[in-house]
């Protein structure tokens, strides 16, 4: 650790310059116009890794390119770790709420402000810097390292998902380290051992061929907005339980005792103004976020909601719905169950169309795996306190596919905090946590290599 800290002190200014260069690429994956930025970013990453004696490749996919790098010089007797992260970022809207250019990194009060500062460029780059540190200090890596840094995690990982069958041999690994997670708070170390799956859908109700005058047709036409609200209220009972038949059939709870019992931070809840809670009856907030599936309405539209007033009965109403899933729920099956439920209960005479969209399966890691123990040991060295086992209520849909394809034991790690404005204006990442990330990954790889001697 002392040698790592000394190296980091000497090299940090260069590493920060490289981080800022990485953040300047406008790699917004939801907009095809930014494809040239993706290609330039992959070429830049290639240069960084080739300086460390990694073999590199930009893998073309049906979607956006994947950057891949490997250094297998540790030898066949050492384990292979596939490090996963992404170089793409969320859109920057609303731009007027940013205090500085989202693609011109700015350091303020010990934080770097930029789109992707946390999610996920800042996080995956400290893993890159950790590999450089290990090579600089020991001239070789303690394990065989592979990096999969994809370009469309923020838009569904379509290219990577479709390409995985052909990449099975290239991505083969003993362990999968997902560097795209966070901590309960800045003082509490934690590894992540699973995330919920997801399925999403758009529901459209149509009542007429065009918007109607609410005076001429009021009392005659059944309002699609009303039909939608009435339909959606049937999705839950008074205890918060989802009423879709067979929604809970396939759940495998697992051993809750393996995980932290109090990793939801009250201050984070208060900071965003939550005063009403949706946890199911007889389930705590943490259980409802980690071990229970959800059905959420993510958006509703219909009629006029602009300035002033427009007295119309809208022709159609739309709802965006998502379900967060737990083991062993299947996103396709759940999507169809919800769609069938809505279709059977819609007001007679109202047309309904349900488009079930992308999904991803939940995943779980093993807290007793050598990688889990190595990362936890590294966190303990940094924080001088025990490391928690946590799960995530969120989803990284491609992780379950990577686990299935590689057969690897999965562990998630990260230094993100809820207050970092991930996906929002003024996204930022504490540079102190960036440095800790370098030290943590480097020490975790060292411990893993030692454990496998």
LINCORUR-V104578 format. One line per field, one symbol per residue. phi: phi as a letter, one per 30 degrees, with the letter a starting at -180 (. if undefined). psi: psi as a letter, one per 30 degrees, with the letter a starting at -180 (. if undefined). burial: + if it has 9 or more other ideal C-beta (glycine too) atoms within 8 Angstrom, else -. A space follows every 10 residues. Layout:
phi: ???
psi: ???
burial: ???
//
This chain:
phi: .ddddddddd cdedddeded ddddddcddd bedceedddd dddddedddd dcicdbaccd bdccdccbbb bcddjddcdc ccccabcdbd ecddddcddb edcbebcbhi cccadjeccb dddddddddd dddddddcia cdbdcbbccc caddbjhddd edceedcedd ceadbcccca bbcdadcbda ccclbddabb accbcbcada dcddddcdjc dddedddddd dddddbcdcj ddcdeidcec dcdicdddce cbcccedddd dcidbcbced eibdeddddc cbdbbbccab blicbddibb dbcddbbbbc bbbcbbecdc ddddeddded edddcdeejc dbbccdcdaa ddbbccdcdd dedddddddd ddchaecdcb bbddbbeddd ddddddiddc bcblbdbedd heiceieabd dddedddedd dddddddddd dcd
psi: eeeeeeeeee feeeeeeeee eeffkiijff jffgeeeeee eeeeeeeeef fghkklkjjk lfbllkkkkk jgfflffllk kjkkakflll lfkkfffkfl kfgjkkkkhg lkklkfeejg eeefffeeee eeeeeeeffl kflkkkkjjl ghefgfheee effeefgeee gklekjjjih aalelfgjkk lkglllakkl lkkkkkflfl kkkfeefkfe kkkeeeeeee eeffflaffg kkgkkgegeg kjeajffflk figkjeeeee fggkfkkgkl kgkleeefee fkllkkjfkk kkbkgakbkj iljlelkkkk klkkllkhkk eeeeeeeeee eeeffkkkfk kkkjjkbllk lllkljfgle eeeeeeeeee eefhlkklkl lkfakiefee eeeeefglkk kkllgllfgg hkglkhklkk feeeeeeeee eeeeeeeeee fg.
burial: ---++-++-- ++--++-+++ -++++-+++- ---+--++++ ++++++-+++ -+-+-+-++- +-++++++++ +--+---+++ ++++++++++ -+-----+-- -++-++---- ++++++++++ ++++++++++ +++++-+--- ++++++++++ +++++-++++ ++++--++-- +-+-++++++ +-+++--+++ ++++++++++ ++++++++-- -+-+--+--- +++++-++-+ ++--++---+ -+++--+--- +-------++ --+++--++- --------++ --+--+++-+ +++++----+ -++------- -+++++++++ +++++++-++ +++++++++- +++--+---+ -+-+-+--++ +++++-+-++ ++++++++++ +++---++++ ++--++++++ +++-++-+++ +++++++--+ +---++++++ +-++++++++ +++++++++- ++-
//
